[in-house]
Amino acid sequence: MRAPRLLPSSLWTLALLPALVTGCGDDPSPAADSSTTEAVDSSSTAPSESSESSSSTGVPDDWPFDHGYVMLRFVVPASAPNQAILDDTVTVVVTMHYGQCLDEYYEANPDLQQFGELGGPIFGDSSMGGEGWEELLCSPLFGDHAQCTIVWITQRFDAVRSLTVTYDTMAELGTKPLFFGPLPTAAVAQCADGLQPTVAATGPMAFRGIDSTGADLWIASAWAPAESASRDQEPLMITIEPM
């Protein structure tokens, strides 16, 4: 397991504490049931204008970034022989494909892709002078989530157009979420035709859990909603299937 990297000095904490003020989040995308997988029962909570930060995540409503994330929650089915399988998970790999809006956004803005002149500081760490999502995704600034460090963030624009995040996890994956991103917010993406900045899983291998020996522990058997947008308040619920 990789040792967790500390956030650099006071760069993020001091810069973002003033952002914990009143405001409102981006509009959510409508939830959709997966047509290829068994739906997971979960309640949908649409974001609303509020004078307080989200009570479930502690995330400021007055969002200070051009990018956001999707919240991932993992569920062990009652039929699983090892109900503590998530506690044995050391590495999680999540791959999501870009929806039409983000596909068009990155095509129109190649400099904002991961290896573009402006994209590197967004996807990398804070030493590069940008938003630094390699550190932000596991930052305490985003409230209560499973302890983690980011191993890699990998964006692809070849045969597929996708984002993969590889996490080292250290505790509480069974009770707390992980965050997946970075994803441009609706305000930044400026989606046309009523679209939202969404991502979607395309199969069970989109979600993988790996143990300390490097062996696959689990993949997904179902997930819902079928698409998730940057800064959705509704988590993406993933039911796992032991290997």
CYANA upper distance limits for C-alpha pairs under 8 A (distance plus 0.5 A):
  1 MET  CA     90 VAL  CA      7.43
  1 MET  CA    168 ASP  CA      7.16
  1 MET  CA    212 SER  CA      7.85
  2 ARG  CA    149 THR  CA      8.16
  2 ARG  CA    168 ASP  CA      7.27
  3 ALA  CA    149 THR  CA      8.40
  4 PRO  CA    148 CYS  CA      7.67
  4 PRO  CA    149 THR  CA      5.97
  5 ARG  CA    149 THR  CA      7.40
  7 LEU  CA     11 LEU  CA      8.41
  7 LEU  CA     12 TRP  CA      7.89
  7 LEU  CA    135 GLU  CA      7.27
  7 LEU  CA    139 SER  CA      7.99
  8 PRO  CA     12 TRP  CA      8.00
  8 PRO  CA    126 SER  CA      8.04
 10 SER  CA     14 LEU  CA      5.91
 10 SER  CA     15 ALA  CA      8.05
 11 LEU  CA     15 ALA  CA      6.52
 12 TRP  CA     16 LEU  CA      6.32
 13 THR  CA     17 LEU  CA      6.47
 13 THR  CA    141 LEU  CA      7.81
 14 LEU  CA     18 PRO  CA      8.24
 16 LEU  CA     20 LEU  CA      7.82
 16 LEU  CA     64 PRO  CA      7.97
 19 ALA  CA     60 PRO  CA      7.06
 19 ALA  CA     62 ASP  CA      6.81
 19 ALA  CA     63 TRP  CA      7.60
 19 ALA  CA     64 PRO  CA      6.83
 20 LEU  CA     53 SER  CA      7.68
 20 LEU  CA     59 VAL  CA      8.21
 20 LEU  CA     60 PRO  CA      5.37
 20 LEU  CA     61 ASP  CA      7.94
 20 LEU  CA     62 ASP  CA      7.41
 21 VAL  CA     51 SER  CA      8.20
 21 VAL  CA     52 GLU  CA      7.70
 21 VAL  CA     53 SER  CA      7.95
 21 VAL  CA     60 PRO  CA      6.99
 21 VAL  CA     61 ASP  CA      7.62
 21 VAL  CA     62 ASP  CA      6.64
 22 THR  CA     50 SER  CA      7.51
 22 THR  CA     51 SER  CA      5.02
 22 THR  CA     52 GLU  CA      6.10
 22 THR  CA     53 SER  CA      7.58
 22 THR  CA     60 PRO  CA      7.97
 22 THR  CA     61 ASP  CA      6.64
 22 THR  CA     62 ASP  CA      6.39
 23 GLY  CA     49 GLU  CA      7.47
 23 GLY  CA     50 SER  CA      6.88
 23 GLY  CA     51 SER  CA      6.41
 23 GLY  CA     52 GLU  CA      8.09
 23 GLY  CA     60 PRO  CA      8.47
 23 GLY  CA     61 ASP  CA      5.54
 23 GLY  CA     62 ASP  CA      5.03
 24 CYS  CA     48 SER  CA      7.58
 24 CYS  CA     49 GLU  CA      5.34
 24 CYS  CA     50 SER  CA      6.50
 24 CYS  CA     51 SER  CA      8.13
 24 CYS  CA     61 ASP  CA      5.35
 24 CYS  CA     62 ASP  CA      6.33
 24 CYS  CA     63 TRP  CA      8.43
 25 GLY  CA     47 PRO  CA      7.44
 25 GLY  CA     48 SER  CA      7.91
 25 GLY  CA     49 GLU  CA      7.55
 25 GLY  CA     61 ASP  CA      5.77
 25 GLY  CA     62 ASP  CA      7.28
 25 GLY  CA     63 TRP  CA      7.39
 25 GLY  CA    231 ARG  CA      7.96
 26 ASP  CA     47 PRO  CA      8.45
 26 ASP  CA    185 THR  CA      7.73
 26 ASP  CA    186 ALA  CA      6.89
 26 ASP  CA    187 ALA  CA      7.70
 26 ASP  CA    231 ARG  CA      7.16
 26 ASP  CA    232 ASP  CA      8.33
 27 ASP  CA     47 PRO  CA      7.64
 27 ASP  CA    186 ALA  CA      7.92
 27 ASP  CA    232 ASP  CA      8.21
 28 PRO  CA     46 ALA  CA      7.33
 28 PRO  CA     47 PRO  CA      7.23
 28 PRO  CA    196 GLN  CA      8.34
 28 PRO  CA    229 ALA  CA      7.22
 28 PRO  CA    231 ARG  CA      7.70
 28 PRO  CA    232 ASP  CA      5.60
 28 PRO  CA    233 GLN  CA      7.66
 29 SER  CA    196 GLN  CA      6.38
 29 SER  CA    198 THR  CA      8.26
 29 SER  CA    228 SER  CA      7.45
 29 SER  CA    229 ALA  CA      6.33
 29 SER  CA    232 ASP  CA      7.43
 31 ALA  CA     44 SER  CA      8.38
 31 ALA  CA    225 PRO  CA      5.85
 31 ALA  CA    226 ALA  CA      7.73
 31 ALA  CA    227 GLU  CA      7.35
 31 ALA  CA    228 SER  CA      7.79
 32 ALA  CA    224 ALA  CA      7.88
 32 ALA  CA    225 PRO  CA      5.56
 32 ALA  CA    226 ALA  CA      5.85
 32 ALA  CA    227 GLU  CA      7.02
 33 ASP  CA     39 ALA  CA      6.63
 33 ASP  CA    224 ALA  CA      6.45
 33 ASP  CA    225 PRO  CA      5.71
 33 ASP  CA    226 ALA  CA      5.86
 34 SER  CA     38 GLU  CA      7.54
 34 SER  CA     39 ALA  CA      6.86
 34 SER  CA    223 TRP  CA      7.74
 34 SER  CA    224 ALA  CA      6.75
 34 SER  CA    225 PRO  CA      6.84
 34 SER  CA    226 ALA  CA      4.89
 35 SER  CA    226 ALA  CA      8.18
 37 THR  CA    221 SER  CA      7.82
 37 THR  CA    222 ALA  CA      5.76
 37 THR  CA    223 TRP  CA      7.41
 38 GLU  CA    221 SER  CA      8.10
 38 GLU  CA    222 ALA  CA      5.73
 38 GLU  CA    223 TRP  CA      7.71
 39 ALA  CA    222 ALA  CA      6.76
 39 ALA  CA    223 TRP  CA      6.74
 39 ALA  CA    224 ALA  CA      6.24
 39 ALA  CA    225 PRO  CA      8.25
 40 VAL  CA    222 ALA  CA      7.06
 40 VAL  CA    223 TRP  CA      6.50
 40 VAL  CA    224 ALA  CA      6.22
 40 VAL  CA    237 MET  CA      7.26
 40 VAL  CA    238 ILE  CA      8.02
 40 VAL  CA    239 THR  CA      7.65
 42 SER  CA    237 MET  CA      7.79
 44 SER  CA    234 GLU  CA      6.10
 45 THR  CA    233 GLN  CA      6.90
 45 THR  CA    234 GLU  CA      6.11
 46 ALA  CA    232 ASP  CA      8.35
 46 ALA  CA    233 GLN  CA      6.59
 46 ALA  CA    234 GLU  CA      7.18
 47 PRO  CA    232 ASP  CA      7.89
 47 PRO  CA    233 GLN  CA      6.12
 50 SER  CA     61 ASP  CA      7.96
 51 SER  CA     61 ASP  CA      8.37
 52 GLU  CA     60 PRO  CA      8.15
 52 GLU  CA     61 ASP  CA      7.49
 53 SER  CA     58 GLY  CA      6.20
 53 SER  CA     59 VAL  CA      6.19
 53 SER  CA     60 PRO  CA      5.23
 53 SER  CA     61 ASP  CA      5.76
 54 SER  CA     58 GLY  CA      5.67
 54 SER  CA     59 VAL  CA      6.20
 54 SER  CA     60 PRO  CA      7.36
 54 SER  CA     61 ASP  CA      7.50
 56 SER  CA    143 GLY  CA      8.45
 56 SER  CA    144 ASP  CA      8.19
 57 THR  CA    142 PHE  CA      6.99
 57 THR  CA    143 GLY  CA      5.23
 57 THR  CA    144 ASP  CA      6.21
 57 THR  CA    145 HIS  CA      8.39
 58 GLY  CA    141 LEU  CA      8.48
 58 GLY  CA    142 PHE  CA      6.76
 58 GLY  CA    143 GLY  CA      5.04
 58 GLY  CA    144 ASP  CA      7.65
 59 VAL  CA    141 LEU  CA      7.78
 59 VAL  CA    142 PHE  CA      5.68
 59 VAL  CA    143 GLY  CA      6.53
 65 PHE  CA    131 GLU  CA      7.73
 66 ASP  CA    184 PRO  CA      6.49
 66 ASP  CA    185 THR  CA      6.49
 66 ASP  CA    187 ALA  CA      8.46
 66 ASP  CA    188 VAL  CA      6.68
 67 HIS  CA    181 GLY  CA      8.45
 67 HIS  CA    182 PRO  CA      6.16
 67 HIS  CA    183 LEU  CA      5.57
 67 HIS  CA    184 PRO  CA      4.65
 67 HIS  CA    185 THR  CA      5.57
 67 HIS  CA    188 VAL  CA      8.33
 67 HIS  CA    230 SER  CA      7.96
 68 GLY  CA    181 GLY  CA      7.03
 68 GLY  CA    182 PRO  CA      6.13
 68 GLY  CA    183 LEU  CA      5.69
 68 GLY  CA    184 PRO  CA      6.63
 68 GLY  CA    185 THR  CA      6.31
 68 GLY  CA    230 SER  CA      5.73
 68 GLY  CA    231 ARG  CA      5.88
 69 TYR  CA    179 PHE  CA      6.48
 69 TYR  CA    180 PHE  CA      5.67
 69 TYR  CA    181 GLY  CA      5.07
 69 TYR  CA    182 PRO  CA      6.10
 69 TYR  CA    183 LEU  CA      6.21
 69 TYR  CA    229 ALA  CA      8.43
 69 TYR  CA    230 SER  CA      5.56
 69 TYR  CA    231 ARG  CA      6.03
 69 TYR  CA    232 ASP  CA      8.45
 70 VAL  CA    179 PHE  CA      6.21
 70 VAL  CA    180 PHE  CA      5.58
 70 VAL  CA    181 GLY  CA      7.10
 70 VAL  CA    228 SER  CA      7.19
 70 VAL  CA    229 ALA  CA      7.23
 70 VAL  CA    230 SER  CA      6.22
 70 VAL  CA    231 ARG  CA      6.60
 70 VAL  CA    232 ASP  CA      6.98
 70 VAL  CA    235 PRO  CA      7.40
 70 VAL  CA    236 LEU  CA      7.68
 71 MET  CA    177 PRO  CA      6.82
 71 MET  CA    178 LEU  CA      6.53
 71 MET  CA    179 PHE  CA      5.24
 71 MET  CA    180 PHE  CA      6.86
 71 MET  CA    232 ASP  CA      8.39
 71 MET  CA    233 GLN  CA      8.48
 71 MET  CA    234 GLU  CA      8.17
 71 MET  CA    235 PRO  CA      5.38
 71 MET  CA    236 LEU  CA      6.54
 72 LEU  CA    177 PRO  CA      5.76
 72 LEU  CA    178 LEU  CA      5.67
 72 LEU  CA    179 PHE  CA      6.45
 72 LEU  CA    180 PHE  CA      7.56
 72 LEU  CA    235 PRO  CA      6.28
 72 LEU  CA    236 LEU  CA      5.47
 72 LEU  CA    237 MET  CA      6.74
 72 LEU  CA    238 ILE  CA      7.73
 73 ARG  CA    176 LYS  CA      7.37
 73 ARG  CA    177 PRO  CA      5.23
 73 ARG  CA    178 LEU  CA      7.28
 73 ARG  CA    235 PRO  CA      7.05
 73 ARG  CA    236 LEU  CA      6.65
 73 ARG  CA    237 MET  CA      5.50
 73 ARG  CA    238 ILE  CA      6.54
 74 PHE  CA    173 LEU  CA      7.89
 74 PHE  CA    174 GLY  CA      6.93
 74 PHE  CA    177 PRO  CA      7.70
 74 PHE  CA    237 MET  CA      6.62
 74 PHE  CA    238 ILE  CA      5.36
 74 PHE  CA    239 THR  CA      6.46
 74 PHE  CA    240 ILE  CA      7.34
 75 VAL  CA    174 GLY  CA      7.55
 75 VAL  CA    237 MET  CA      7.67
 75 VAL  CA    238 ILE  CA      6.43
 75 VAL  CA    239 THR  CA      5.15
 75 VAL  CA    240 ILE  CA      6.64
 76 VAL  CA     80 ALA  CA      7.25
 76 VAL  CA     83 GLN  CA      7.02
 76 VAL  CA     85 ILE  CA      8.29
 76 VAL  CA     86 LEU  CA      8.24
 76 VAL  CA    174 GLY  CA      8.33
 76 VAL  CA    239 THR  CA      6.55
 76 VAL  CA    240 ILE  CA      6.23
 76 VAL  CA    241 GLU  CA      8.16
 77 PRO  CA     83 GLN  CA      8.46
 77 PRO  CA    239 THR  CA      7.14
 77 PRO  CA    240 ILE  CA      7.52
 77 PRO  CA    241 GLU  CA      8.20
 78 ALA  CA     83 GLN  CA      8.04
 80 ALA  CA    241 GLU  CA      8.11
 80 ALA  CA    242 PRO  CA      7.49
 84 ALA  CA     88 ASP  CA      7.39
 84 ALA  CA    174 GLY  CA      8.38
 85 ILE  CA     89 THR  CA      7.15
 85 ILE  CA    217 LEU  CA      8.16
 85 ILE  CA    242 PRO  CA      8.47
 86 LEU  CA    173 LEU  CA      6.48
 86 LEU  CA    174 GLY  CA      5.95
 87 ASP  CA    171 ALA  CA      7.43
 87 ASP  CA    172 GLU  CA      7.42
 87 ASP  CA    173 LEU  CA      7.14
 87 ASP  CA    174 GLY  CA      7.23
 88 ASP  CA    211 ASP  CA      6.71
 88 ASP  CA    212 SER  CA      8.44
 89 THR  CA    169 THR  CA      7.61
 89 THR  CA    209 GLY  CA      6.38
 89 THR  CA    210 ILE  CA      6.12
 89 THR  CA    211 ASP  CA      5.47
 89 THR  CA    212 SER  CA      7.91
 89 THR  CA    217 LEU  CA      7.71
 90 VAL  CA    168 ASP  CA      6.26
 90 VAL  CA    169 THR  CA      5.78
 90 VAL  CA    170 MET  CA      7.19
 90 VAL  CA    209 GLY  CA      7.93
 90 VAL  CA    210 ILE  CA      6.41
 90 VAL  CA    211 ASP  CA      5.57
 90 VAL  CA    212 SER  CA      6.20
 91 THR  CA    166 THR  CA      7.54
 91 THR  CA    167 TYR  CA      6.03
 91 THR  CA    168 ASP  CA      5.09
 91 THR  CA    169 THR  CA      6.34
 91 THR  CA    209 GLY  CA      6.40
 91 THR  CA    210 ILE  CA      5.51
 91 THR  CA    211 ASP  CA      7.08
 91 THR  CA    212 SER  CA      8.35
 92 VAL  CA    166 THR  CA      6.31
 92 VAL  CA    167 TYR  CA      5.66
 92 VAL  CA    168 ASP  CA      7.08
 92 VAL  CA    169 THR  CA      7.66
 92 VAL  CA    207 PHE  CA      7.81
 92 VAL  CA    208 ARG  CA      6.15
 92 VAL  CA    209 GLY  CA      5.19
 92 VAL  CA    210 ILE  CA      6.78
 93 VAL  CA    164 THR  CA      7.54
 93 VAL  CA    165 VAL  CA      6.43
 93 VAL  CA    166 THR  CA      4.98
 93 VAL  CA    167 TYR  CA      6.90
 93 VAL  CA    206 ALA  CA      8.08
 93 VAL  CA    207 PHE  CA      6.42
 93 VAL  CA    208 ARG  CA      5.68
 93 VAL  CA    209 GLY  CA      7.15
 94 VAL  CA    164 THR  CA      6.03
 94 VAL  CA    165 VAL  CA      5.94
 94 VAL  CA    166 THR  CA      7.01
 94 VAL  CA    180 PHE  CA      8.41
 94 VAL  CA    206 ALA  CA      5.98
 94 VAL  CA    207 PHE  CA      5.26
 94 VAL  CA    208 ARG  CA      7.08
 95 THR  CA    162 SER  CA      7.30
 95 THR  CA    163 LEU  CA      6.19
 95 THR  CA    164 THR  CA      4.72
 95 THR  CA    165 VAL  CA      7.11
 95 THR  CA    201 ALA  CA      7.34
 95 THR  CA    206 ALA  CA      5.37
 95 THR  CA    207 PHE  CA      7.24
 96 MET  CA    162 SER  CA      6.12
 96 MET  CA    163 LEU  CA      6.03
 96 MET  CA    164 THR  CA      6.99
 96 MET  CA    199 VAL  CA      6.19
 96 MET  CA    200 ALA  CA      5.70
 96 MET  CA    201 ALA  CA      5.36
 96 MET  CA    202 THR  CA      7.85
 96 MET  CA    206 ALA  CA      7.16
 97 HIS  CA    160 VAL  CA      8.03
 97 HIS  CA    161 ARG  CA      6.38
 97 HIS  CA    162 SER  CA      4.62
 97 HIS  CA    163 LEU  CA      6.86
 97 HIS  CA    199 VAL  CA      5.85
 97 HIS  CA    200 ALA  CA      5.80
 97 HIS  CA    201 ALA  CA      6.72
 97 HIS  CA    202 THR  CA      7.77
 98 TYR  CA    102 LEU  CA      6.22
 98 TYR  CA    103 ASP  CA      6.22
 98 TYR  CA    161 ARG  CA      6.52
 98 TYR  CA    162 SER  CA      6.01
 98 TYR  CA    163 LEU  CA      7.94
 98 TYR  CA    198 THR  CA      6.83
 98 TYR  CA    199 VAL  CA      5.08
 98 TYR  CA    200 ALA  CA      7.15
 99 GLY  CA    103 ASP  CA      6.53
 99 GLY  CA    197 PRO  CA      7.31
 99 GLY  CA    198 THR  CA      5.60
 99 GLY  CA    199 VAL  CA      5.74
 99 GLY  CA    200 ALA  CA      7.48
100 GLN  CA    104 GLU  CA      6.62
100 GLN  CA    195 LEU  CA      8.33
100 GLN  CA    197 PRO  CA      8.43
100 GLN  CA    198 THR  CA      8.31
101 CYS  CA    105 TYR  CA      6.53
101 CYS  CA    189 ALA  CA      7.86
101 CYS  CA    191 CYS  CA      5.97
101 CYS  CA    192 ALA  CA      7.80
101 CYS  CA    195 LEU  CA      6.81
101 CYS  CA    196 GLN  CA      6.88
101 CYS  CA    197 PRO  CA      6.00
101 CYS  CA    198 THR  CA      7.69
102 LEU  CA    106 TYR  CA      6.59
102 LEU  CA    184 PRO  CA      8.24
102 LEU  CA    189 ALA  CA      7.56
102 LEU  CA    197 PRO  CA      5.98
102 LEU  CA    198 THR  CA      7.42
103 ASP  CA    107 GLU  CA      6.72
103 ASP  CA    161 ARG  CA      7.53
104 GLU  CA    108 ALA  CA      6.59
105 TYR  CA    109 ASN  CA      6.60
105 TYR  CA    189 ALA  CA      6.79
106 TYR  CA    110 PRO  CA      6.11
106 TYR  CA    112 LEU  CA      7.26
106 TYR  CA    113 GLN  CA      6.75
109 ASN  CA    113 GLN  CA      7.71
110 PRO  CA    116 GLY  CA      6.68
111 ASP  CA    115 PHE  CA      8.12
111 ASP  CA    116 GLY  CA      4.58
111 ASP  CA    117 GLU  CA      5.74
111 ASP  CA    118 LEU  CA      5.88
111 ASP  CA    119 GLY  CA      6.54
112 LEU  CA    116 GLY  CA      5.95
112 LEU  CA    117 GLU  CA      7.47
112 LEU  CA    118 LEU  CA      5.58
112 LEU  CA    119 GLY  CA      4.48
112 LEU  CA    120 GLY  CA      8.18
113 GLN  CA    118 LEU  CA      8.07
113 GLN  CA    119 GLY  CA      5.37
113 GLN  CA    120 GLY  CA      8.00
113 GLN  CA    155 GLN  CA      8.15
114 GLN  CA    119 GLY  CA      5.12
114 GLN  CA    120 GLY  CA      5.65
114 GLN  CA    122 ILE  CA      7.99
114 GLN  CA    123 PHE  CA      6.43
114 GLN  CA    154 THR  CA      8.29
114 GLN  CA    155 GLN  CA      6.72
115 PHE  CA    119 GLY  CA      6.50
115 PHE  CA    120 GLY  CA      5.96
116 GLY  CA    120 GLY  CA      6.57
118 LEU  CA    122 ILE  CA      7.66
119 GLY  CA    123 PHE  CA      6.77
120 GLY  CA    124 GLY  CA      6.15
120 GLY  CA    128 MET  CA      8.01
120 GLY  CA    130 GLY  CA      8.49
121 PRO  CA    125 ASP  CA      7.25
121 PRO  CA    126 SER  CA      7.58
121 PRO  CA    128 MET  CA      5.44
121 PRO  CA    129 GLY  CA      6.36
121 PRO  CA    130 GLY  CA      4.77
121 PRO  CA    131 GLU  CA      6.88
121 PRO  CA    132 GLY  CA      6.36
122 ILE  CA    130 GLY  CA      5.72
122 ILE  CA    131 GLU  CA      5.39
122 ILE  CA    132 GLY  CA      5.59
122 ILE  CA    133 TRP  CA      6.55
122 ILE  CA    182 PRO  CA      8.36
123 PHE  CA    131 GLU  CA      8.11
123 PHE  CA    132 GLY  CA      6.35
123 PHE  CA    133 TRP  CA      5.73
123 PHE  CA    134 GLU  CA      6.49
123 PHE  CA    153 ILE  CA      7.55
123 PHE  CA    182 PRO  CA      7.49
124 GLY  CA    128 MET  CA      7.33
124 GLY  CA    130 GLY  CA      8.46
124 GLY  CA    132 GLY  CA      5.55
124 GLY  CA    133 TRP  CA      6.59
124 GLY  CA    134 GLU  CA      5.65
124 GLY  CA    135 GLU  CA      8.30
125 ASP  CA    130 GLY  CA      8.26
125 ASP  CA    131 GLU  CA      8.20
125 ASP  CA    132 GLY  CA      4.64
125 ASP  CA    133 TRP  CA      6.83
125 ASP  CA    134 GLU  CA      5.59
125 ASP  CA    135 GLU  CA      6.21
126 SER  CA    130 GLY  CA      6.49
126 SER  CA    131 GLU  CA      6.89
126 SER  CA    132 GLY  CA      4.80
126 SER  CA    133 TRP  CA      8.27
126 SER  CA    134 GLU  CA      8.49
126 SER  CA    135 GLU  CA      7.64
127 SER  CA    132 GLY  CA      8.17
128 MET  CA    132 GLY  CA      7.79
131 GLU  CA    136 LEU  CA      8.36
132 GLY  CA    136 LEU  CA      6.77
133 TRP  CA    137 LEU  CA      6.22
133 TRP  CA    181 GLY  CA      8.03
133 TRP  CA    182 PRO  CA      6.77
134 GLU  CA    138 CYS  CA      8.43
134 GLU  CA    150 ILE  CA      6.55
134 GLU  CA    152 TRP  CA      8.18
134 GLU  CA    153 ILE  CA      7.52
135 GLU  CA    139 SER  CA      6.63
135 GLU  CA    149 THR  CA      8.19
135 GLU  CA    150 ILE  CA      7.65
136 LEU  CA    141 LEU  CA      8.12
136 LEU  CA    142 PHE  CA      8.35
137 LEU  CA    142 PHE  CA      8.35
137 LEU  CA    150 ILE  CA      8.04
137 LEU  CA    179 PHE  CA      6.31
137 LEU  CA    180 PHE  CA      7.50
137 LEU  CA    181 GLY  CA      7.65
137 LEU  CA    182 PRO  CA      8.47
138 CYS  CA    142 PHE  CA      8.36
138 CYS  CA    145 HIS  CA      8.24
138 CYS  CA    147 GLN  CA      7.50
138 CYS  CA    148 CYS  CA      6.18
138 CYS  CA    149 THR  CA      6.43
138 CYS  CA    150 ILE  CA      7.64
138 CYS  CA    178 LEU  CA      8.34
138 CYS  CA    179 PHE  CA      7.91
140 PRO  CA    144 ASP  CA      7.69
144 ASP  CA    176 LYS  CA      7.60
144 ASP  CA    177 PRO  CA      8.43
145 HIS  CA    176 LYS  CA      5.53
145 HIS  CA    177 PRO  CA      5.52
145 HIS  CA    178 LEU  CA      6.42
145 HIS  CA    179 PHE  CA      8.32
146 ALA  CA    169 THR  CA      7.61
146 ALA  CA    170 MET  CA      7.95
146 ALA  CA    171 ALA  CA      6.49
146 ALA  CA    172 GLU  CA      5.78
146 ALA  CA    173 LEU  CA      5.74
146 ALA  CA    175 THR  CA      8.24
146 ALA  CA    176 LYS  CA      5.49
146 ALA  CA    177 PRO  CA      6.16
146 ALA  CA    178 LEU  CA      6.47
147 GLN  CA    169 THR  CA      6.42
147 GLN  CA    170 MET  CA      5.90
147 GLN  CA    171 ALA  CA      5.97
147 GLN  CA    172 GLU  CA      7.54
147 GLN  CA    173 LEU  CA      8.28
148 CYS  CA    167 TYR  CA      6.81
148 CYS  CA    168 ASP  CA      5.92
148 CYS  CA    169 THR  CA      4.86
148 CYS  CA    170 MET  CA      6.31
148 CYS  CA    171 ALA  CA      8.25
149 THR  CA    167 TYR  CA      6.28
149 THR  CA    168 ASP  CA      5.78
149 THR  CA    169 THR  CA      7.20
150 ILE  CA    165 VAL  CA      7.87
150 ILE  CA    166 THR  CA      6.59
150 ILE  CA    167 TYR  CA      5.21
150 ILE  CA    168 ASP  CA      6.78
151 VAL  CA    165 VAL  CA      8.27
151 VAL  CA    166 THR  CA      5.88
151 VAL  CA    167 TYR  CA      6.03
151 VAL  CA    168 ASP  CA      6.99
152 TRP  CA    164 THR  CA      8.41
152 TRP  CA    165 VAL  CA      6.43
152 TRP  CA    166 THR  CA      5.74
152 TRP  CA    167 TYR  CA      7.88
153 ILE  CA    163 LEU  CA      7.80
153 ILE  CA    164 THR  CA      6.30
153 ILE  CA    165 VAL  CA      5.13
153 ILE  CA    166 THR  CA      6.99
154 THR  CA    163 LEU  CA      6.26
154 THR  CA    164 THR  CA      5.53
154 THR  CA    165 VAL  CA      6.92
155 GLN  CA    161 ARG  CA      8.03
155 GLN  CA    162 SER  CA      6.33
155 GLN  CA    163 LEU  CA      5.01
155 GLN  CA    164 THR  CA      6.85
156 ARG  CA    160 VAL  CA      7.06
156 ARG  CA    161 ARG  CA      5.75
156 ARG  CA    162 SER  CA      5.75
156 ARG  CA    163 LEU  CA      6.90
157 PHE  CA    161 ARG  CA      5.13
157 PHE  CA    162 SER  CA      7.48
163 LEU  CA    181 GLY  CA      8.29
165 VAL  CA    180 PHE  CA      7.36
165 VAL  CA    181 GLY  CA      8.03
169 THR  CA    173 LEU  CA      7.76
172 GLU  CA    176 LYS  CA      6.28
173 LEU  CA    177 PRO  CA      7.02
173 LEU  CA    178 LEU  CA      8.19
183 LEU  CA    197 PRO  CA      7.87
183 LEU  CA    230 SER  CA      6.03
184 PRO  CA    188 VAL  CA      6.49
184 PRO  CA    189 ALA  CA      6.28
184 PRO  CA    197 PRO  CA      7.29
184 PRO  CA    230 SER  CA      7.06
185 THR  CA    189 ALA  CA      6.51
185 THR  CA    197 PRO  CA      7.25
185 THR  CA    230 SER  CA      6.02
185 THR  CA    231 ARG  CA      7.40
186 ALA  CA    190 GLN  CA      6.33
186 ALA  CA    191 CYS  CA      7.31
186 ALA  CA    196 GLN  CA      6.88
186 ALA  CA    197 PRO  CA      6.47
186 ALA  CA    230 SER  CA      7.69
189 ALA  CA    197 PRO  CA      7.15
191 CYS  CA    195 LEU  CA      5.87
191 CYS  CA    196 GLN  CA      6.42
191 CYS  CA    197 PRO  CA      7.39
196 GLN  CA    229 ALA  CA      6.77
197 PRO  CA    229 ALA  CA      5.73
197 PRO  CA    230 SER  CA      6.52
198 THR  CA    227 GLU  CA      6.61
198 THR  CA    228 SER  CA      5.70
198 THR  CA    229 ALA  CA      4.53
198 THR  CA    230 SER  CA      6.97
199 VAL  CA    227 GLU  CA      6.23
199 VAL  CA    228 SER  CA      6.09
199 VAL  CA    229 ALA  CA      6.86
200 ALA  CA    226 ALA  CA      6.67
200 ALA  CA    227 GLU  CA      5.21
200 ALA  CA    228 SER  CA      7.00
201 ALA  CA    206 ALA  CA      6.27
201 ALA  CA    226 ALA  CA      7.77
201 ALA  CA    227 GLU  CA      8.09
202 THR  CA    206 ALA  CA      7.13
203 GLY  CA    220 ALA  CA      8.47
204 PRO  CA    219 ILE  CA      6.30
204 PRO  CA    220 ALA  CA      5.08
204 PRO  CA    221 SER  CA      6.45
204 PRO  CA    222 ALA  CA      7.87
205 MET  CA    219 ILE  CA      6.25
205 MET  CA    220 ALA  CA      7.16
206 ALA  CA    219 ILE  CA      8.17
206 ALA  CA    220 ALA  CA      7.91
207 PHE  CA    219 ILE  CA      5.97
207 PHE  CA    220 ALA  CA      6.18
208 ARG  CA    216 ASP  CA      7.56
208 ARG  CA    217 LEU  CA      8.07
208 ARG  CA    218 TRP  CA      6.31
208 ARG  CA    219 ILE  CA      5.14
208 ARG  CA    220 ALA  CA      7.63
209 GLY  CA    216 ASP  CA      6.45
209 GLY  CA    217 LEU  CA      5.81
209 GLY  CA    218 TRP  CA      5.57
209 GLY  CA    219 ILE  CA      6.88
210 ILE  CA    214 GLY  CA      6.28
210 ILE  CA    215 ALA  CA      6.00
210 ILE  CA    216 ASP  CA      4.96
210 ILE  CA    217 LEU  CA      5.63
210 ILE  CA    218 TRP  CA      7.67
211 ASP  CA    215 ALA  CA      6.07
211 ASP  CA    216 ASP  CA      6.98
211 ASP  CA    217 LEU  CA      6.65
216 ASP  CA    243 MET  CA      7.27
217 LEU  CA    242 PRO  CA      6.35
217 LEU  CA    243 MET  CA      5.96
218 TRP  CA    240 ILE  CA      6.68
218 TRP  CA    241 GLU  CA      5.82
218 TRP  CA    242 PRO  CA      4.72
218 TRP  CA    243 MET  CA      5.46
219 ILE  CA    240 ILE  CA      6.09
219 ILE  CA    241 GLU  CA      5.86
219 ILE  CA    242 PRO  CA      7.12
219 ILE  CA    243 MET  CA      7.52
220 ALA  CA    238 ILE  CA      6.93
220 ALA  CA    239 THR  CA      6.27
220 ALA  CA    240 ILE  CA      4.78
220 ALA  CA    241 GLU  CA      5.94
221 SER  CA    238 ILE  CA      8.21
221 SER  CA    239 THR  CA      6.23
221 SER  CA    240 ILE  CA      5.95
221 SER  CA    241 GLU  CA      5.85
222 ALA  CA    238 ILE  CA      6.48
222 ALA  CA    239 THR  CA      5.71
222 ALA  CA    240 ILE  CA      7.66
223 TRP  CA    236 LEU  CA      7.38
223 TRP  CA    237 MET  CA      5.97
223 TRP  CA    238 ILE  CA      4.90
223 TRP  CA    239 THR  CA      6.59
224 ALA  CA    236 LEU  CA      6.25
224 ALA  CA    237 MET  CA      5.98
224 ALA  CA    238 ILE  CA      7.37
225 PRO  CA    236 LEU  CA      6.59
225 PRO  CA    237 MET  CA      7.85
228 SER  CA    232 ASP  CA      7.20
228 SER  CA    236 LEU  CA      7.45
